[in-house]
Amino acid sequence: MKILQNTGEPIYQQIAGQFKEDILSGRLKQGEYLPSIRGLARELRISVITTMKAYEQMEAEGLVTSVQGKGFYVNAQDSQMLREQHLRKVESCLAEAIAAARIAGMTSQELTETLALLLRCSQDEET
């Protein structure tokens, strides 16, 4: 896990975001336990309170559940909900890309061609 000190994003949100990505992508599976709060805090050299805040945020979002004396484990994820969350992320990233393209002076056609090229490259990497 990588924590960046000067991004402007609070550390607890960075932690929660990275775990959320791992859960939604399937790298962390249902029933898997997260690292202990103290262990993760020690590993990242941050406050236990910061780590706890990240875990509580994920619990509030329904991604994990706390078990007294055992820690936090990953909840089952609804596949339709996962798809919806991924679609929102794609839309958000594409909106950012469109804004950056406008600033760069790209035409809609140039942007579309760039996306098509990136899609072809990613397909080539998969095969």
C-alpha positions in Angstrom: 0.0 0.0 0.0 1.3 3.4 -1.0 0.5 6.6 1.0 1.3 9.9 -0.5 1.9 12.7 2.0 1.5 15.7 -0.3 -1.6 14.9 -2.4 -4.1 16.9 -0.4 -6.1 13.8 0.1 -6.3 12.7 3.7 -4.3 9.6 4.5 -7.4 7.7 5.8 -9.2 8.3 2.5 -6.1 7.0 0.6 -6.1 3.8 2.7 -9.9 3.3 2.3 -9.7 4.1 -1.4 -7.0 1.5 -2.0 -8.8 -1.2 0.0 -12.1 -0.3 -1.8 -10.3 -0.7 -5.2 -8.9 -4.1 -4.1 -12.3 -5.3 -2.9 -14.2 -4.1 -6.0 -11.6 -5.6 -8.3 -11.8 -8.9 -6.5 -8.2 -8.8 -5.3 -9.6 -9.0 -1.8 -12.3 -11.7 -1.6 -15.4 -12.1 0.6 -14.5 -13.3 4.1 -10.8 -12.2 3.9 -9.6 -10.3 6.9 -7.9 -7.0 6.5 -4.6 -6.4 8.2 -4.9 -5.5 11.9 -5.4 -1.8 12.6 -2.2 -1.7 14.7 -0.2 -3.7 12.2 -1.2 -1.6 9.2 -0.5 1.6 11.2 2.9 0.3 12.1 3.7 -0.8 8.5 2.6 2.6 7.1 4.2 4.5 10.0 0.9 6.4 10.7 -1.4 6.8 13.6 -3.7 4.0 14.7 -6.5 6.6 14.8 -5.9 7.3 11.1 -6.1 3.6 10.2 -9.2 3.1 12.4 -10.9 6.0 10.6 -10.2 4.4 7.2 -11.7 1.1 8.4 -14.7 2.8 9.9 -15.3 4.6 6.6 -15.2 1.3 4.7 -17.6 -0.3 7.3 -20.0 2.7 6.8 -19.9 2.0 3.0 -20.8 -1.7 3.7 -17.5 -3.0 2.3 -16.3 -4.6 5.5 -17.6 -5.7 8.8 -16.0 -5.6 12.2 -15.8 -8.7 14.4 -15.0 -8.2 18.0 -11.5 -9.5 18.8 -10.8 -10.6 15.2 -10.7 -7.4 13.2 -12.4 -6.4 9.9 -13.3 -8.8 7.1 -14.6 -8.2 3.5 -18.3 -8.4 3.0 -20.0 -10.2 0.1 -20.4 -7.7 -2.8 -23.5 -7.5 -4.9 -22.4 -8.0 -8.5 -24.9 -5.4 -9.8 -23.7 -2.9 -7.2 -20.1 -3.6 -8.2 -20.9 -3.0 -11.9 -22.6 0.2 -11.0 -19.7 1.4 -9.0 -17.3 0.6 -11.8 -19.5 2.4 -14.3 -19.5 5.5 -12.1 -15.7 5.3 -11.9 -15.4 5.0 -15.7 -17.8 7.9 -16.2 -15.8 10.1 -13.8 -12.5 9.3 -15.4 -13.8 9.9 -18.9 -15.3 13.2 -17.7 -11.8 14.2 -16.4 -10.2 13.1 -19.7 -12.7 15.2 -21.7 -11.9 18.2 -19.6 -8.2 17.7 -20.0 -8.6 17.2 -23.8 -10.6 20.5 -24.0 -7.8 22.3 -22.2 -5.3 20.7 -24.6 -7.3 21.9 -27.5 -8.2 18.4 -28.8 -11.1 17.9 -31.1 -13.8 15.3 -30.4 -12.4 13.2 -33.2 -8.9 13.3 -31.8 -10.2 12.3 -28.4 -12.2 9.4 -29.9 -9.2 8.2 -31.9 -7.0 8.4 -28.8 -9.5 6.3 -26.9 -9.8 3.8 -29.7 -6.0 3.5 -29.9 -5.8 2.9 -26.1 -8.5 0.3 -26.3 -6.6 -1.6 -29.1 -3.4 -1.4 -27.0 -5.0 -2.8 -24.0 -6.5 -5.6 -26.0 -3.1 -6.4 -27.4 -1.7 -6.6 -23.9 -4.4 -9.1 -22.9 -3.5 -11.5 -25.7 
